[in-house]
Amino acid sequence: MTGRPIPVIIDCDTGVDDALALLFAVRHPALDLRAVTCAAGNTDVDGVVRNTLTVLEQAGAPPVPVARGAERPLVEPARAPRHVHGEDGMGDLGLPAPARTPADVDAVTLLRREILASPRPVTLIPTAPPTNIALLLRTHPEVVRNIERIVFMGGAVATGNATPVAEFNVWHDPEAAAIMLTAGVPITMYGLDVFQRVVVPGTDVRRLRASGDPAVRLAGELLAHRPSAPESDGDDPAGGLGDAGAVCAVADPAGISTRLLPVEVNLAPGPGRGQTIVDRRARPGGSGIHAGEREQALVDVALDVDVQRFAKLYLTTVEGIPGPV
């Protein structure tokens, strides 16, 4: 490894693939996981806290502080996708209750404390609806000076999953997403266009599930649960990395291809609510000329991903196989 580890904070709604992201972040030597904050999303916020502590415990992580955050989006009620992540948010795997306990501060307080205390600018990795991030940026705008970048899992250039045009994290709290995108922090959008492509082959998933290492075995069980995997390998289901790909993109940014593009979140009621409108035109039309009148941001949008590179990176990291980082 060259250079010092990147200080990162993950804001999550753990969540099967958020759990995969945490396992990777704990084990990658180029990442210094300084804190984890929790928001309602894949399950209720108390379930998110419990799941997060369980994953960190299973991973043998150091005593990373974990804080409870937003119970619901800024405007609308919480809407957990239990059909995807199960009743407990973790695929109903029956994992043991954690012995670890959360921090005695709320998520926004922990975010502010850890960002300002870091000797180097922090990279924020939201893999949840960005409610906590929006509250932080509105309440404590001074943190912007010590944020290197936000790499968030959310949005889509093409097709959504919560609706035909909206991805779940942004759809769940579009107002929060709009605040995050326009806060003046460099942002990378790891959206559904790349999210859905990174798949671990079924033979590898089976190997992980047979491991004697609890963290590796958990990664295998989580990957086997992923219902969004677009293909299978014989009797062994392939597993989509999902949110974990955003953390891979922080550890290995060369694995994605991005383009700096104007992005706007649709906040209007109706079927387009929560859509990330990404302007890929070579030159703006009439609406683009007046874009300064709207809440529009320039974002590094991930348009392509090296699937095999990220799958290999994930496997070698979680399994503890030495290699370049």
Residue pairs with C-beta under 8 A, 6 or more apart in sequence:
1 29
1 30
1 325
3 30
4 120
5 29
5 30
5 31
5 32
6 30
6 31
6 32
6 123
6 148
6 250
6 251
7 32
7 34
7 118
7 120
7 121
7 122
7 123
8 25
8 31
8 32
8 33
8 34
8 122
8 123
8 124
8 125
8 247
8 250
9 33
9 34
9 35
9 36
9 37
9 111
9 114
9 115
9 122
9 123
9 124
9 125
10 18
10 21
10 22
10 25
10 33
10 35
10 36
10 37
10 125
10 126
10 127
10 247
11 36
11 37
11 38
11 39
11 69
11 107
11 111
11 124
11 125
11 126
11 127
11 128
11 130
11 132
11 133
12 18
12 21
12 22
12 36
12 37
12 38
12 39
12 48
12 52
12 126
12 127
12 128
12 243
13 38
13 39
13 40
13 41
13 42
13 43
13 48
13 89
13 127
13 128
13 129
14 22
14 38
14 42
14 48
14 51
14 52
14 55
14 89
14 90
15 41
15 42
15 43
15 48
15 51
15 85
15 89
15 90
15 127
15 128
15 243
16 42
16 84
16 85
16 86
16 89
16 90
16 91
16 222
16 225
16 226
16 242
17 127
17 222
17 226
17 240
17 241
17 242
17 243
17 244
18 42
18 51
18 52
18 127
18 128
18 243
19 51
19 55
19 90
19 218
19 222
20 219
20 222
20 223
20 241
20 242
20 243
20 244
20 314
21 125
21 127
21 242
21 243
21 244
21 246
21 247
22 36
22 52
22 55
22 56
22 59
22 61
23 55
23 58
23 59
23 215
23 218
23 219
23 244
23 318
24 244
24 247
24 248
24 251
24 314
24 317
24 318
25 31
25 33
25 125
25 247
26 33
26 56
26 59
26 60
26 61
26 64
26 215
27 59
27 215
27 317
27 318
27 320
28 247
28 251
28 317
28 325
29 325
30 251
30 325
31 247
31 250
31 251
33 61
33 64
34 64
34 114
34 118
34 122
35 64
35 65
35 66
35 67
35 110
35 111
35 114
36 52
36 56
36 64
36 65
36 66
36 67
37 66
37 67
37 69
37 107
37 110
37 111
37 132
38 45
38 48
38 49
38 52
38 66
38 67
38 68
38 69
38 102
38 107
38 128
38 132
39 45
39 48
39 69
39 70
39 107
39 128
39 129
39 130
39 131
39 132
40 48
40 70
40 71
40 72
40 73
40 78
40 80
40 129
40 131
41 48
41 78
41 80
41 128
41 129
41 168
41 169
41 172
42 48
42 80
42 81
42 84
42 85
42 89
42 128
43 51
43 80
43 82
43 85
43 87
43 88
43 89
44 71
44 78
44 80
45 68
45 69
45 70
45 71
46 68
47 88
47 89
48 89
48 128
49 66
49 68
49 102
50 97
50 98
51 88
51 89
51 90
51 95
52 66
53 66
53 98
53 100
53 101
53 102
54 90
54 95
54 96
54 97
54 98
55 218
56 64
56 66
56 98
56 100
57 98
57 99
57 100
58 95
58 214
58 215
58 218
59 214
59 215
59 218
60 214
60 215
63 100
65 102
65 103
65 110
65 114
66 100
66 102
66 103
67 102
67 103
67 105
67 106
67 107
67 109
67 110
67 111
68 102
68 106
68 107
69 106
69 107
69 108
69 131
69 132
69 135
70 107
70 131
70 132
70 135
71 78
72 78
72 131
73 129
73 131
73 172
73 173
73 175
73 176
74 131
74 134
74 135
74 173
74 175
74 176
75 173
75 175
76 172
76 173
78 172
79 172
80 89
81 162
81 168
82 89
84 227
84 228
85 91
86 92
86 93
86 225
90 222
91 221
91 222
91 225
93 221
93 222
93 225
95 218
103 110
105 113
107 132
108 132
108 135
108 136
108 139
108 140
111 132
111 133
111 136
111 140
111 143
112 136
112 139
112 140
112 143
114 122
115 122
115 124
115 143
115 146
115 147
116 142
116 143
116 146
118 146
120 148
121 146
121 147
121 148
122 146
122 147
122 148
123 147
123 148
123 149
123 150
123 151
123 250
124 133
124 147
124 149
124 150
124 151
124 152
125 150
125 151
125 152
125 153
125 246
125 247
125 250
126 132
126 133
126 150
126 152
126 153
126 154
126 169
126 180
127 152
127 153
127 169
127 243
127 246
127 247
128 169
129 154
129 168
129 169
129 170
129 172
129 173
129 176
129 177
130 152
130 154
130 169
130 173
130 176
130 177
130 179
130 180
131 173
131 176
133 150
133 152
133 176
133 179
133 180
134 173
134 175
134 176
134 177
134 179
134 180
135 176
136 143
137 143
137 144
137 179
137 180
137 183
137 185
138 179
141 183
144 183
144 184
144 185
147 185
148 186
149 185
149 186
149 187
149 188
150 180
150 185
150 186
150 187
150 188
151 187
151 188
151 190
151 246
151 249
151 250
152 169
152 180
152 187
152 188
152 189
152 190
152 246
153 169
153 190
153 191
153 195
153 242
153 243
153 245
153 246
154 167
154 169
154 170
154 177
154 189
154 190
154 191
154 276
155 167
155 169
155 170
155 177
155 189
155 191
155 192
155 263
155 276
155 278
155 301
156 165
156 166
156 167
156 191
156 192
156 193
156 275
156 276
157 191
157 193
157 276
157 278
157 280
157 301
157 303
158 192
158 193
159 165
159 192
160 166
160 167
160 171
160 192
160 274
160 275
161 167
161 168
161 192
161 228
162 168
162 171
162 172
162 274
163 171
163 271
163 273
163 274
163 275
164 271
165 271
165 272
165 274
165 275
166 174
166 266
166 272
166 273
166 274
166 275
166 276
167 191
167 192
167 274
167 276
169 177
170 177
170 265
170 274
170 275
170 276
171 273
171 274
172 274
174 265
174 266
174 267
174 273
174 274
175 267
177 265
177 274
177 276
178 265
178 267
178 295
180 187
181 187
181 263
181 265
181 295
181 297
181 299
182 295
182 296
182 297
186 300
187 297
187 299
187 300
188 249
188 253
188 256
188 258
188 299
188 300
188 301
188 302
189 263
189 276
189 299
189 300
189 301
189 302
190 245
190 246
190 249
190 256
190 302
191 276
191 301
191 302
193 302
193 303
194 245
194 256
194 302
194 303
194 304
194 305
195 240
195 242
195 243
195 245
195 246
196 228
196 230
196 240
197 305
197 307
198 240
198 241
198 242
198 245
198 248
198 305
198 307
198 310
198 311
199 229
199 230
199 231
199 238
199 239
199 240
199 241
199 307
199 311
200 223
200 238
200 239
200 240
200 241
200 311
200 314
200 315
201 233
201 236
201 238
201 311
202 232
202 233
202 234
202 235
202 236
202 237
202 238
202 239
203 233
203 236
204 311
204 315
205 220
205 223
205 224
205 236
205 237
205 238
205 239
206 220
206 236
207 220
208 216
208 217
208 219
208 220
208 223
208 315
208 318
208 319
209 217
209 220
209 221
209 224
210 217
210 220
211 217
211 220
211 319
213 319
213 320
215 318
216 318
216 319
216 320
219 318
220 239
222 239
223 229
223 239
223 240
223 241
224 237
224 239
225 239
226 237
226 239
226 240
226 242
228 240
228 242
229 237
229 238
229 239
229 240
230 238
230 240
231 238
232 238
241 248
241 310
241 311
241 314
244 314
245 305
245 310
248 255
248 310
248 313
248 314
249 255
249 256
249 302
249 310
251 313
251 317
251 325
252 309
252 310
252 313
255 305
255 306
255 309
255 310
255 313
256 302
256 304
256 305
256 306
257 302
257 303
257 304
257 305
258 300
258 301
258 302
258 303
259 280
259 300
259 301
259 303
260 298
260 299
260 300
260 301
261 278
261 279
261 280
261 298
261 299
261 301
262 278
262 279
262 284
262 288
262 291
262 296
262 297
262 298
262 299
263 276
263 277
263 278
263 279
263 296
263 297
263 298
263 299
263 301
264 276
264 277
264 279
264 294
264 295
264 296
264 297
265 274
265 275
265 276
265 277
265 295
266 272
266 273
266 274
266 275
266 276
266 277
267 273
278 299
278 301
279 288
281 288
284 291
315 321
316 323
